[in-house]
Amino acid sequence: MSETTEPTQGIREHLGQFSLHVLLVFATGLTIGSERTVVPVLGEDVLGVESFFVIGSFVVSFGFVKALLNLYAGKWGEEYGRKPVLVAGWLTALPIPVILIFAPNWWWITAGNVLLGINQALTWSMAINAKIDLASPDQRGLAVGIDEAFGYTGVAVGAWLTGVIAGQTSLRPEPFYFMAAVVVLAFLIAVFLITETVQLAHLEGDEDHHDANLPFEEVLKRATYGDKTLFAAAQAGHIENFVDTLFWIAVPLYLTNQNLAIEAVGVVVGVHSAMYFLQIGTGGLADRIGRRPPVVAGMFLAGAGVLGMVFVDSYLPWAVLAAVSGLGMALLYPNLMTVPSDAAHPTWRSAGMGVYRMWRDAGYGVGAILIGLSMEFVNLEAAFYMTAVLMFASGTIVYVWMEETHPEFGTHEPPAPAPDAPTQISSED
């Protein structure tokens, strides 16, 4: 009689599925990157939108929808498994290129970005959770770094390639044919090649531990304000997305208003996102030195790169400073996300990361409103100053309040359960 062996975790042991999830997160980045260079200029030059605040509205709709769906994606990933949520995310993306090609006015594009927010929340949430499921606990930083590196490399490639296509043809429809091909291929991979991973998460934790199987409401409280370290991570994630929003809305408009060609704008935006590929190293670095040092350094470096862009006035310095801010984001982005994955019990890790990602991606919506108002009522440069100051302030909060969460040499301990804490819910209930 053959002896059955319990499945094990490890990137090498699950290299095939891990690689497919890397490919899918790259496709997720390509999808959103296809909008980065072209859509803000499309609004101004083709659809005749004169208000910077109105142009920013498409990121507002994206950000708040993605934030809310991040919250529930984590919850659904626990209840139904990672694959069904992933497939639903790619199904939602199928109409987006059609809407961008045929939109008669800006509000159609804003509505289309609601679908983009759903797509990005469901697909990226499940991509990261699946990679963490597949990896062993001591590879968690590396897994998150790989995920974010390839995802944001996709953003960079999408921004650069659609800028080139638009420069050689027109702002639409040609750039969005590329997006359509990506979405269809990713949907087919998710349906036919991806397998479920949630069972691997259940191997890690003691179901009888006092911190296991927290009710969803308790997870929401813990990951938002009940734990000082997780609060520091959530607020930092919220503010750092102002940088990403700035490069989505303000940077293309600022550079085109400085008479930089659309192809060159695509390179500057793409260089910023391309630096995110370094997350493949910064995530692994945090496995060796801890999460806190690269997060603190990244917050201040990203803010400095943004601030510097308003003090130069030519293509090469803009590209260099875009790269500096991108390097800062590469240091902080994967390691902020690893903090809740470290601190959460495996029975509610997906939900806990969903709460973090909700607060992080609400930064797109809040950032788009504040950046749009700054551009509308002050000037384009004001958006850069505001973003830099907020990054410096947020980085200070991280420095003061965030404890180390690395599983081997971290100082962070979860808060003890309160005497009147809600009854824990078994995963079998």
Secondary structure, DSSP 8 states (H G I E B T S, - for coil): ----------TTTTHHHHHHHHHHHHHHHHHHHHHHTHHHHHHHHTS----HHHHHHHHHHHHHHHHHHHHHHHHHHHHH-HHHHHHHHHHHHTTHHHHHHH-SSHHHHHHHHHHHHHHHHHHHHHHHHHHHHHS-GGGHHHHHHHHHHHHHHHHHHHHHHHHHHHHHS-SSSHHHHHHHHHHHHHHHHHHHT----HHHHTTTS-TTSTTSS--HHHHHHIIIIISHHHHHHHHHHHHHHHHHHHHHTHHHHHHHHTT--HHHHHHHHHHHHHGGGGHHHHHHHHHHH-SHHHHHHHHHHHHHHHHHGGG--SHHHHHHHHHHHHHHHHHHHHHHHHHHHHHS-TTSHHHHHHHHHHHHHHHHHHHHHHHHHHHHHT-HHHHHHHHHHHHHHHHHHHHHH-----TTT---------TT------TT-
